[in-house]
C-alpha cells in the first residue's frame, strides 16, 4: 500500500496543461507558433520601466496594484472598484472559480475551448459541463440549455481558442437574457484586440448593466507581456472585490505592474503592431486558401486547421520545417500568426497537407 500525504481525489486525475512547444535548437532558424505569443519585442518605454522597477526587487510589489488599477480604469473607462488583476487572465480565471464554484457545482463552457477551463474547474472540485462547438463556434442556445440549478459559472471565449471564431453581440445578449442572475458569465476576451468583426460583442460595453457578467482581458497577447503574467477582470463590485480578496498576495509582481502601466501608455505603437498582425493574418489566410487549404475564418492571432487524424503528422512536419504549432491530436492544429518568415514556413507545410 502506498502511504503518504492524502491528496484530494480531484488532483490525482487532473488533465495536464500542454504548454506550446518551443522548437528544438537546430541548425537553421526556428520559430514558435504554438502559444499565441506576440512576435514583437516590448512596446516603447516598457523595457525601461521594467528595468527601473527591477531595481527594487528586494521590496514587495504594491499589494493593491494601485497605479495599474488606476491606469486600467482610465484607459477602459470603468471605475477602479470594477477591476481586479491577477497572474495572467488564467490566474484571474482560477480566482473566478474560487469565488463561485466548489464540489457539487457545475461550470459550463464550449468545447473545444481554452484548455485551462477543465483543469481549473477540476482544481476547484466543481464539475465541467462541456457543450460541443457547432461549426467551430459557440452554440449559445445549447449552452443556455445546459444551465441547471447547480451551474455557478459559464465561460464564453471570444475569439475562441483554438478555433478563432467569435460571438456576435446580438446572440450574446440573447444568451445573457436567458442566464439566471445567480450564474456568473465570464466573457474571456484574451484576443479581443485582434478582432475586426464589427458585430462582435465588446464585453466591457455589455457588462455595465449586467451584474452577473465578468470580462477577462490580458496583457499577454496584443500587449506582448506573456512572460510577465498580468491579466485582469472587469466586473461589478461584489465580484471584483471577491476576486481581489482571493488573489495570491503580491501575485502580480513589481516588474509586471510597471510593465503593464507602461504598456497602457504606448497605445499608438500597440495599435500599429496589432494592425500589422491583423494584416499578416489576412495575408496568411489568403495564402492558405490559394493552396486549397481549408481554414476557419479567425478574429484572433492564430488560425485553426481541422486536420483530424492528420493533425499530429502535420505538427511533426511543421517541426521538421523549423516551426512548432499546437496540435490537438485527432482534432486539429492551432497555428499562431508570428513573424512572416515563420508564417510562410507553416503555410508551405499546410499546402502539402491540403
Ligand atoms: N484565455 C484564453 C482564451 C487564452 O487563450 C489564454 C492564453 N492561452 C488565456 C486566457 C490566458 O492568458 P494569460 O494567462 O497569459 O493572460
Boltz pocket constraint, residues with backbone or C-beta under 6 A from the ligand:
constraints:
  - pocket:
      binder: B
      contacts: [[A, 35], [A, 36], [A, 87], [A, 88], [A, 89], [A, 90], [A, 91], [A, 114], [A, 157], [A, 159], [A, 160], [A, 161], [A, 188], [A, 190], [A, 217], [A, 218], [A, 219], [A, 220], [A, 226], [A, 229], [A, 230], [A, 231]]
      max_distance: 6.0
